[in-house]
């Protein structure tokens, strides 16, 4: 039982290390809004094309930021699933 716990802790540490290494970029509006996120879903950067600010359509900008965030989060989940699958060594059910 003790070995099983050690192995589980080792796998958990490996997964956390892989999650921390993940970096994705979510985008929306044809790349007009981009969000960089890590595997722990921390946002590291938000980039907004100046043209969007000139249009002064705050509602559209807000929608694009939400869409870019959702895109980045989806990509993080996909990469996290791939990392977990590689550690587990077998296919996993969807999140």
MARMI-474406 format. One record per residue (C-alpha): residue number from 1; x, y, z. Coordinates in nm, 2 decimals, padded with zeros to 4 digits, always signed. Each point is the difference from the previous one (the first is absolute). Layout:
% MARMI-474406
{pt NUM,{X,Y,Z}}
...
END
This chain:
% MARMI-474406
{pt 1,{+00.00,+00.00,+00.00}}
{pt 2,{+00.29,+00.23,+00.08}}
{pt 3,{+00.15,-00.05,-00.34}}
{pt 4,{-00.33,+00.07,-00.17}}
{pt 5,{-00.02,+00.34,+00.18}}
{pt 6,{+00.36,+00.09,-00.09}}
{pt 7,{-00.08,-00.09,-00.36}}
{pt 8,{-00.31,+00.21,+00.00}}
{pt 9,{+00.19,+00.30,+00.15}}
{pt 10,{+00.27,-00.05,-00.27}}
{pt 11,{-00.26,+00.01,-00.28}}
{pt 12,{-00.17,+00.30,+00.16}}
{pt 13,{+00.33,+00.19,+00.00}}
{pt 14,{+00.08,-00.10,-00.36}}
{pt 15,{-00.35,+00.12,-00.11}}
{pt 16,{+00.04,+00.33,+00.19}}
{pt 17,{+00.34,+00.05,-00.17}}
{pt 18,{-00.15,-00.06,-00.34}}
{pt 19,{-00.29,+00.23,+00.07}}
{pt 20,{+00.23,+00.28,+00.10}}
{pt 21,{+00.19,-00.04,-00.33}}
{pt 22,{-00.32,+00.03,-00.21}}
{pt 23,{-00.04,+00.34,-00.18}}
{pt 24,{-00.28,+00.07,-00.24}}
{pt 25,{-00.14,+00.29,-00.19}}
{pt 26,{-00.37,+00.05,-00.04}}
{pt 27,{-00.13,+00.24,-00.25}}
{pt 28,{-00.32,+00.15,-00.13}}
{pt 29,{-00.11,+00.24,-00.27}}
{pt 30,{+00.24,-00.14,-00.25}}
{pt 31,{+00.29,+00.06,+00.24}}
{pt 32,{-00.10,+00.35,+00.10}}
{pt 33,{+00.00,-00.11,+00.36}}
{pt 34,{+00.25,-00.25,+00.14}}
{pt 35,{+00.04,-00.15,+00.35}}
{pt 36,{+00.30,-00.19,+00.11}}
{pt 37,{-00.07,-00.25,+00.28}}
{pt 38,{+00.20,-00.27,+00.18}}
{pt 39,{-00.11,-00.35,+00.09}}
{pt 40,{-00.12,+00.11,+00.34}}
{pt 41,{-00.23,+00.24,-00.18}}
{pt 42,{+00.19,+00.31,+00.11}}
{pt 43,{-00.02,+00.28,-00.26}}
{pt 44,{+00.34,+00.14,-00.09}}
{pt 45,{-00.08,+00.24,-00.28}}
{pt 46,{-00.29,+00.17,-00.17}}
{pt 47,{+00.06,+00.16,-00.34}}
{pt 48,{-00.26,+00.22,-00.17}}
{pt 49,{+00.04,+00.14,-00.35}}
{pt 50,{-00.01,+00.38,+00.02}}
{pt 51,{-00.26,+00.00,-00.28}}
{pt 52,{-00.26,-00.14,+00.24}}
{pt 53,{+00.06,+00.29,+00.24}}
{pt 54,{-00.05,+00.25,-00.28}}
{pt 55,{-00.35,-00.15,-00.08}}
{pt 56,{-00.11,+00.08,+00.36}}
{pt 57,{-00.24,-00.30,+00.01}}
{pt 58,{+00.06,-00.10,+00.36}}
{pt 59,{-00.26,-00.28,-00.02}}
{pt 60,{+00.17,-00.16,-00.29}}
{pt 61,{+00.34,+00.03,+00.17}}
{pt 62,{-00.14,-00.16,+00.31}}
{pt 63,{-00.15,-00.29,-00.20}}
{pt 64,{+00.33,-00.06,-00.18}}
{pt 65,{+00.20,+00.00,+00.33}}
{pt 66,{-00.24,-00.26,+00.14}}
{pt 67,{+00.02,-00.21,-00.32}}
{pt 68,{+00.38,+00.02,+00.00}}
{pt 69,{+00.01,-00.11,+00.36}}
{pt 70,{-00.23,-00.29,-00.07}}
{pt 71,{+00.21,-00.10,-00.30}}
{pt 72,{+00.32,+00.00,+00.22}}
{pt 73,{-00.17,-00.19,+00.28}}
{pt 74,{-00.12,-00.27,-00.25}}
{pt 75,{+00.35,-00.04,-00.13}}
{pt 76,{+00.14,-00.03,+00.35}}
{pt 77,{-00.25,-00.27,+00.08}}
{pt 78,{+00.09,-00.19,-00.32}}
{pt 79,{+00.37,+00.02,+00.07}}
{pt 80,{-00.06,-00.10,+00.37}}
{pt 81,{-00.19,-00.30,-00.12}}
{pt 82,{+00.28,-00.10,-00.23}}
{pt 83,{+00.25,+00.03,+00.28}}
{pt 84,{-00.21,-00.21,+00.23}}
{pt 85,{-00.05,-00.26,-00.27}}
{pt 86,{+00.38,-00.02,-00.06}}
{pt 87,{+00.05,-00.05,+00.37}}
{pt 88,{-00.28,-00.25,+00.05}}
{pt 89,{+00.10,-00.19,-00.31}}
{pt 90,{-00.36,-00.07,-00.12}}
{pt 91,{-00.30,+00.20,-00.14}}
{pt 92,{-00.20,+00.20,+00.24}}
{pt 93,{-00.37,+00.09,+00.00}}
{pt 94,{-00.08,+00.36,-00.09}}
{pt 95,{+00.01,+00.27,+00.27}}
END
